[in-house]
């Protein structure tokens, strides 16, 4: 009976670890999420993280909200350039869709920078670090995703803040939140000693 109790306690502790890691990641960067009105300086870049596109070649609702937010930030004069980071291949390109959307909304091609190898959040941050580490950046994505994005930005020593692009309630958000807890744990462990 005593061994069973010890086993149950150990099992419960192990089950809590992912939630503790999740809480740590969120707590570590929550003060880096800001509102547009709180920004009192000009940033070098706005980094838009890609997400799905529709079969008709238009941005998904979440991606459109991210793009609309970066357009708003740019039009307020808070960033100098826009980096669009996402998946790009012959058959599927988030970056092509993102660029077209920006161009269709009067953003000059001269200030759009493509990261065609942003296949994951961590790769987007690593790609940014390799080219622009000494430049300041505003990361644009939905709030649930900003925590991990900003945590990774800290790990890569980036001068970054985040602005949430959540403009509506998205269907399936409970699933995305659970998936994000796992992703935060994965990236926490992957970059634990960085």
C-alpha positions in Angstrom: 0.0 0.0 0.0 2.8 2.4 0.9 4.5 1.7 -2.5 1.3 2.4 -4.3 1.0 5.8 -2.6 4.6 6.7 -3.5 4.0 5.6 -7.1 0.8 7.7 -7.3 2.6 10.8 -5.8 5.5 10.4 -8.3 3.0 10.0 -11.2 1.1 13.1 -10.2 4.3 15.1 -9.9 5.4 13.9 -13.4 2.0 14.9 -14.8 2.4 18.4 -13.3 5.8 19.0 -15.0 4.3 20.1 -18.4 2.1 22.6 -16.7 4.9 24.0 -14.6 7.0 24.5 -17.7 4.1 26.1 -19.5 3.6 28.5 -16.5 7.3 29.3 -16.5 7.4 30.2 -20.2 4.3 32.4 -19.9 5.5 34.1 -16.7 9.0 34.8 -18.1 7.7 36.9 -21.1 4.3 38.2 -20.3 5.6 41.7 -19.7 6.9 41.7 -23.3 3.4 41.7 -24.7 2.4 45.3 -25.3 -0.4 47.3 -26.9 0.3 49.6 -29.8 -0.3 52.6 -27.6 2.4 51.5 -25.2 5.1 51.7 -27.9 7.1 54.9 -27.6 9.9 54.3 -30.0 10.5 53.1 -33.6 11.4 49.5 -34.1 13.6 48.3 -37.0 11.3 45.4 -38.0 7.8 43.9 -37.6 8.0 40.1 -37.8 4.8 38.4 -38.9 4.8 34.7 -38.2 3.0 32.6 -40.8 0.1 30.3 -40.3 -2.3 28.5 -42.6 -3.6 29.8 -45.9 -6.9 28.9 -47.5 -7.2 26.6 -50.6 -8.2 29.6 -52.7 -4.8 31.3 -52.0 -5.9 33.8 -49.4 -4.8 34.1 -45.8 -6.6 32.2 -43.1 -8.5 34.3 -40.6 -5.7 34.2 -38.1 -3.1 35.0 -40.7 -5.2 37.9 -42.1 -5.5 39.3 -38.6 -1.7 39.2 -38.2 -1.2 41.0 -41.5 -3.8 43.6 -40.7 -2.0 44.2 -37.4 1.4 44.7 -39.0 -0.2 47.1 -41.5 -1.6 49.1 -38.6 1.7 49.1 -36.8 3.6 50.2 -40.0 1.0 52.9 -40.8 1.5 54.3 -37.3 5.2 54.7 -38.1 6.3 52.2 -35.4 8.4 49.9 -37.7 10.7 50.5 -40.7 10.4 47.1 -42.4 8.1 44.1 -42.4 9.5 40.5 -42.3 7.1 37.8 -43.3 8.2 34.4 -42.1 6.5 31.2 -43.1 6.5 28.0 -45.1 7.4 28.3 -48.8 7.6 25.5 -51.4 6.4 25.0 -55.0 3.1 23.6 -53.8 2.3 25.7 -50.8 3.6 29.2 -49.8 2.4 31.1 -46.8 5.0 33.8 -47.7 3.6 34.3 -51.2 0.1 34.8 -49.8 1.4 37.1 -47.1 3.3 39.2 -49.6 0.4 39.5 -52.0 -1.9 40.6 -49.1 0.5 43.3 -48.0 1.0 44.6 -51.6 -2.8 44.6 -52.1 -3.0 46.8 -49.0 -0.6 49.4 -50.2 2.5 48.2 -48.5 5.6 48.9 -50.7 7.5 45.9 -51.9 10.7 47.8 -50.9 10.0 47.3 -47.2 8.8 43.7 -47.3 11.5 41.1 -46.5 10.7 37.4 -47.1 11.9 34.6 -44.8 11.0 31.6 -46.9 12.4 29.1 -44.3 10.2 29.9 -41.3 8.9 26.4 -41.1 8.4 26.7 -37.4 8.4 29.4 -34.7 11.9 28.4 -33.6 13.2 28.5 -37.1 11.7 31.9 -37.7 13.5 33.2 -34.6 16.7 31.6 -35.5 16.6 33.0 -39.0 15.9 36.4 -37.6 18.9 36.1 -35.2 21.3 35.1 -38.0 20.5 38.2 -40.1 19.2 40.9 -37.7 20.3 40.1 -34.1 21.3 43.7 -33.4 18.0 45.1 -34.7 14.8 45.7 -32.7 11.7 43.8 -33.6 8.0 43.7 -32.9 6.7 40.1 -33.2 3.1 39.9 -34.5 1.0 36.8 -33.9 -2.0 35.8 -31.7 -1.4 36.1 -27.9 -1.4 32.4 -27.2 1.4 32.1 -29.6 3.3 35.2 -28.5 4.4 33.6 -25.2 6.5 30.9 -27.0 7.6 33.3 -29.7 8.9 35.8 -27.2 10.5 33.1 -25.0 12.4 31.9 -28.0 13.3 35.5 -28.9 14.8 35.8 -25.4 16.7 32.6 -25.9 18.2 34.0 -29.1 19.0 37.3 -27.4 16.7 39.4 -29.5 15.5 42.9 -28.7 11.8 42.0 -29.1 8.3 42.8 -27.9 5.1 41.3 -29.1 1.8 42.7 -30.2 -1.3 40.4 -30.2 -3.2 40.1 -33.5 -6.3 38.6 -32.0 -9.2 40.5 -33.4 -11.9 37.9 -33.1 -12.6 34.6 -31.4 -11.2 31.8 -33.5 -12.9 28.4 -33.7 -10.9 25.5 -32.3 -8.9 27.7 -29.8 -9.1 25.1 -27.0 -7.2 22.6 -29.2 -4.7 25.3 -30.2 -4.1 26.2 -26.6 -3.5 22.6 -25.6 -1.2 22.1 -28.6 0.7 25.3 -27.6 1.3 23.9 -24.1 3.1 20.9 -25.7 5.0 23.2 -28.1 6.1 25.4 -25.2 7.4 22.3 -23.4 9.2 21.1 -26.5 11.0 24.4 -27.1 11.7 24.8 -23.4 13.6 21.5 -23.4 15.2 22.1 -26.8 16.7 25.4 -25.8 17.1 24.7 -22.1 20.9 25.2 -22.2 21.0 27.9 -24.9 
